[in-house]
Structure formats: C-alpha cells, structure tokens
Amino acid sequence: MVHVLSSRTLLRPTDPERSRVFYGGQLGLPVYREFGTGPERGTVYFLGGGFLEVSGRSETAAAPGVALWLQVPDVSAAHEELRAKGVDIVRPPVREPWGLLEMWIADPDGTRIVLVEVPADHPLRHRPGI
C-alpha cells in the first residue's frame, strides 16, 4: 500500500496570472503557500481537505475530462456570490436525480468546476439505522 501523507491537484494554466485572479480573487480560495517568482510562480490554495496548485504554464487547456468537485455548505449562496463577482455560471444550482444540489462553473481555461451541496436528508449525511 502507498502511504499518502498529503495530496494536491496540479493545474498548469495557459495564463497563470488570470488563473490566480480567478481562484484567489473570484472564488476566494485561501492561499496555503506560494513559491518561486515571476509570472509562472506557484500558488497553492486550500480546498477543504485538499489543495489546488496553480503553477507553471501550459500551451493548451486541461483535457475536457478534467473537473474539480468542490463541496460547499450552501450552493445557492455560492451562486449569488460568484455571479456578483462576474464568474461565468455554466449552469445554475439544480437538484440532481441522485439528490445532490449542483451548479457548474468553469475556470478561465475552461476547466469544469462542480460546486456541490449535500442536503441534510441525503444519504451522504444520514444513514438510517446507524
């Protein structure tokens, strides 16, 4: 077994500064640490129980199969806050057939981000008989 001590998702944006404005400014993710200098310096953001590192530069956007799943306490409040900050809302909050409340946004390179609220009555929060 691999003993994992820490983990993070790495993004190599096409425009690092634009991505830092999006993740740090518009989404308001708190910074865990920064390293290096110049436009391609690294910034690591807190993501609940994980981290998101935006560093380096890529000539192309992330593959369409890449997505970030971020659980939030109130997806409607997140929708209003992000809309007020000018974030492009790909899809407003909807209760999915599986019971989660989800909204979709995208970062400046088009990386899909799903903001999810787990309702109080959802099995992820409540398991009858336990």
BALOBA-1460 file (C-alpha; in Angstrom, 3 decimals):
// residues 130
<rec num="1" residu="m" x="0.000" y="0.000" z="0.000"/>
<rec num="2" residu="v" x="1.159" y="3.518" z="-0.764"/>
<rec num="3" residu="h" x="1.117" y="5.629" z="2.390"/>
<rec num="4" residu="v" x="-0.094" y="9.075" z="1.239"/>
<rec num="5" residu="l" x="0.891" y="11.936" z="3.539"/>
<rec num="6" residu="s" x="-0.567" y="14.783" z="1.508"/>
<rec num="7" residu="s" x="-2.053" y="15.397" z="-1.920"/>
<rec num="8" residu="r" x="-2.938" y="18.179" z="-4.291"/>
<rec num="9" residu="t" x="-4.394" y="18.723" z="-7.714"/>
<rec num="10" residu="l" x="-1.975" y="20.407" z="-10.139"/>
<rec num="11" residu="l" x="-3.168" y="22.839" z="-12.805"/>
<rec num="12" residu="r" x="-0.886" y="24.228" z="-15.483"/>
<rec num="13" residu="p" x="-2.898" y="27.182" z="-16.852"/>
<rec num="14" residu="t" x="-2.413" y="28.913" z="-20.182"/>
<rec num="15" residu="d" x="-2.348" y="32.261" z="-18.353"/>
<rec num="16" residu="p" x="-1.152" y="31.795" z="-14.749"/>
<rec num="17" residu="e" x="-1.980" y="35.325" z="-13.570"/>
<rec num="18" residu="r" x="-5.509" y="35.158" z="-14.967"/>
<rec num="19" residu="s" x="-5.978" y="31.830" z="-13.165"/>
<rec num="20" residu="r" x="-4.668" y="33.267" z="-9.875"/>
<rec num="21" residu="v" x="-7.165" y="36.133" z="-10.185"/>
<rec num="22" residu="f" x="-9.932" y="33.565" z="-10.744"/>
<rec num="23" residu="y" x="-9.069" y="31.079" z="-7.975"/>
<rec num="24" residu="g" x="-7.823" y="33.560" z="-5.372"/>
<rec num="25" residu="g" x="-9.946" y="36.603" z="-6.204"/>
<rec num="26" residu="q" x="-13.209" y="35.472" z="-7.734"/>
<rec num="27" residu="l" x="-13.546" y="32.094" z="-5.974"/>
<rec num="28" residu="g" x="-11.842" y="33.456" z="-2.857"/>
<rec num="29" residu="l" x="-9.799" y="30.324" z="-2.154"/>
<rec num="30" residu="p" x="-7.353" y="30.960" z="0.709"/>
<rec num="31" residu="v" x="-3.646" y="30.636" z="-0.123"/>
<rec num="32" residu="y" x="-1.782" y="27.805" z="1.594"/>
<rec num="33" residu="r" x="1.630" y="28.748" z="0.219"/>
<rec num="34" residu="e" x="3.418" y="30.384" z="-2.688"/>
<rec num="35" residu="f" x="6.770" y="29.530" z="-4.218"/>
<rec num="36" residu="g" x="9.043" y="30.774" z="-6.958"/>
<rec num="37" residu="t" x="8.973" y="34.165" z="-8.636"/>
<rec num="38" residu="g" x="7.700" y="35.695" z="-11.824"/>
<rec num="39" residu="p" x="4.527" y="35.059" z="-13.797"/>
<rec num="40" residu="e" x="4.779" y="31.269" z="-13.605"/>
<rec num="41" residu="r" x="5.327" y="31.141" z="-9.831"/>
<rec num="42" residu="g" x="3.318" y="28.603" z="-7.897"/>
<rec num="43" residu="t" x="0.324" y="29.284" z="-5.697"/>
<rec num="44" residu="v" x="-1.233" y="26.518" z="-3.622"/>
<rec num="45" residu="y" x="-4.810" y="27.055" z="-2.432"/>
<rec num="46" residu="f" x="-6.739" y="25.293" z="0.336"/>
<rec num="47" residu="l" x="-9.566" y="23.106" z="-0.991"/>
<rec num="48" residu="g" x="-11.267" y="21.831" z="2.135"/>
<rec num="49" residu="g" x="-9.426" y="18.554" z="2.792"/>
<rec num="50" residu="g" x="-7.054" y="19.001" z="-0.159"/>
<rec num="51" residu="f" x="-5.037" y="21.528" z="-2.117"/>
<rec num="52" residu="l" x="-5.048" y="23.053" z="-5.588"/>
<rec num="53" residu="e" x="-1.698" y="24.118" z="-7.026"/>
<rec num="54" residu="v" x="-1.686" y="26.611" z="-9.903"/>
<rec num="55" residu="s" x="1.850" y="26.804" z="-11.259"/>
<rec num="56" residu="g" x="3.835" y="26.777" z="-14.458"/>
<rec num="57" residu="r" x="2.251" y="27.306" z="-17.830"/>
<rec num="58" residu="s" x="0.706" y="25.106" z="-20.484"/>
<rec num="59" residu="e" x="0.234" y="25.815" z="-24.158"/>
<rec num="60" residu="t" x="-3.158" y="24.102" z="-24.062"/>
<rec num="61" residu="a" x="-6.041" y="23.989" z="-21.611"/>
<rec num="62" residu="a" x="-6.665" y="20.927" z="-19.436"/>
<rec num="63" residu="a" x="-8.317" y="17.944" z="-21.101"/>
<rec num="64" residu="p" x="-12.121" y="18.090" z="-21.216"/>
<rec num="65" residu="g" x="-12.294" y="15.080" z="-18.891"/>
<rec num="66" residu="v" x="-10.681" y="17.040" z="-16.039"/>
<rec num="67" residu="a" x="-13.039" y="18.557" z="-13.465"/>
<rec num="68" residu="l" x="-12.859" y="19.841" z="-9.900"/>
<rec num="69" residu="w" x="-15.558" y="18.791" z="-7.406"/>
<rec num="70" residu="l" x="-15.924" y="21.280" z="-4.557"/>
<rec num="71" residu="q" x="-18.397" y="20.716" z="-1.733"/>
<rec num="72" residu="v" x="-19.849" y="23.915" z="-0.287"/>
<rec num="73" residu="p" x="-22.310" y="24.407" z="2.612"/>
<rec num="74" residu="d" x="-24.811" y="26.472" z="0.566"/>
<rec num="75" residu="v" x="-24.736" y="26.259" z="-3.226"/>
<rec num="76" residu="s" x="-27.411" y="28.982" z="-3.629"/>
<rec num="77" residu="a" x="-25.306" y="31.447" z="-1.624"/>
<rec num="78" residu="a" x="-22.229" y="30.452" z="-3.661"/>
<rec num="79" residu="h" x="-24.231" y="31.049" z="-6.856"/>
<rec num="80" residu="e" x="-25.200" y="34.568" z="-5.791"/>
<rec num="81" residu="e" x="-21.693" y="35.441" z="-4.584"/>
<rec num="82" residu="l" x="-19.956" y="34.164" z="-7.726"/>
<rec num="83" residu="r" x="-22.484" y="35.770" z="-10.056"/>
<rec num="84" residu="a" x="-21.911" y="39.110" z="-8.277"/>
<rec num="85" residu="k" x="-18.153" y="38.677" z="-8.809"/>
<rec num="86" residu="g" x="-18.648" y="38.159" z="-12.542"/>
<rec num="87" residu="v" x="-17.916" y="34.420" z="-12.639"/>
<rec num="88" residu="d" x="-19.448" y="32.790" z="-15.704"/>
<rec num="89" residu="i" x="-22.093" y="30.384" z="-14.431"/>
<rec num="90" residu="v" x="-22.251" y="27.424" z="-16.804"/>
<rec num="91" residu="r" x="-25.318" y="26.010" z="-15.055"/>
<rec num="92" residu="p" x="-27.162" y="27.407" z="-12.000"/>
<rec num="93" residu="p" x="-27.943" y="25.190" z="-8.989"/>
<rec num="94" residu="v" x="-30.093" y="22.150" z="-9.727"/>
<rec num="95" residu="r" x="-31.116" y="19.190" z="-7.569"/>
<rec num="96" residu="e" x="-29.747" y="16.176" z="-9.391"/>
<rec num="97" residu="p" x="-31.596" y="12.825" z="-9.604"/>
<rec num="98" residu="w" x="-29.038" y="11.444" z="-7.113"/>
<rec num="99" residu="g" x="-30.120" y="14.075" z="-4.559"/>
<rec num="100" residu="l" x="-27.151" y="16.475" z="-4.563"/>
<rec num="101" residu="l" x="-27.538" y="20.187" z="-5.335"/>
<rec num="102" residu="e" x="-25.013" y="21.068" z="-8.039"/>
<rec num="103" residu="m" x="-24.009" y="24.107" z="-10.046"/>
<rec num="104" residu="w" x="-21.328" y="24.270" z="-12.696"/>
<rec num="105" residu="i" x="-18.777" y="26.952" z="-13.453"/>
<rec num="106" residu="a" x="-15.521" y="26.939" z="-15.414"/>
<rec num="107" residu="d" x="-12.122" y="28.486" z="-14.816"/>
<rec num="108" residu="p" x="-10.543" y="30.796" z="-17.426"/>
<rec num="109" residu="d" x="-9.128" y="27.802" z="-19.346"/>
<rec num="110" residu="g" x="-12.492" y="26.024" z="-19.352"/>
<rec num="111" residu="t" x="-11.680" y="23.514" z="-16.592"/>
<rec num="112" residu="r" x="-15.051" y="22.390" z="-15.293"/>
<rec num="113" residu="i" x="-15.794" y="23.060" z="-11.624"/>
<rec num="114" residu="v" x="-18.787" y="21.473" z="-9.921"/>
<rec num="115" residu="l" x="-19.958" y="23.160" z="-6.721"/>
<rec num="116" residu="v" x="-21.950" y="20.671" z="-4.666"/>
<rec num="117" residu="e" x="-24.189" y="20.971" z="-1.627"/>
<rec num="118" residu="v" x="-25.094" y="17.783" z="0.208"/>
<rec num="119" residu="p" x="-28.630" y="18.330" z="1.590"/>
<rec num="120" residu="a" x="-29.306" y="17.380" z="5.215"/>
<rec num="121" residu="d" x="-31.563" y="14.491" z="4.143"/>
<rec num="122" residu="h" x="-29.062" y="12.991" z="1.676"/>
<rec num="123" residu="p" x="-27.594" y="9.518" z="2.439"/>
<rec num="124" residu="l" x="-24.089" y="11.035" z="2.453"/>
<rec num="125" residu="r" x="-25.147" y="12.805" z="5.668"/>
<rec num="126" residu="h" x="-27.645" y="10.366" z="7.125"/>
<rec num="127" residu="r" x="-27.712" y="6.597" z="7.125"/>
<rec num="128" residu="p" x="-30.927" y="5.247" z="8.692"/>
<rec num="129" residu="g" x="-30.362" y="2.751" z="11.473"/>
<rec num="130" residu="i" x="-26.865" y="3.935" z="12.289"/>
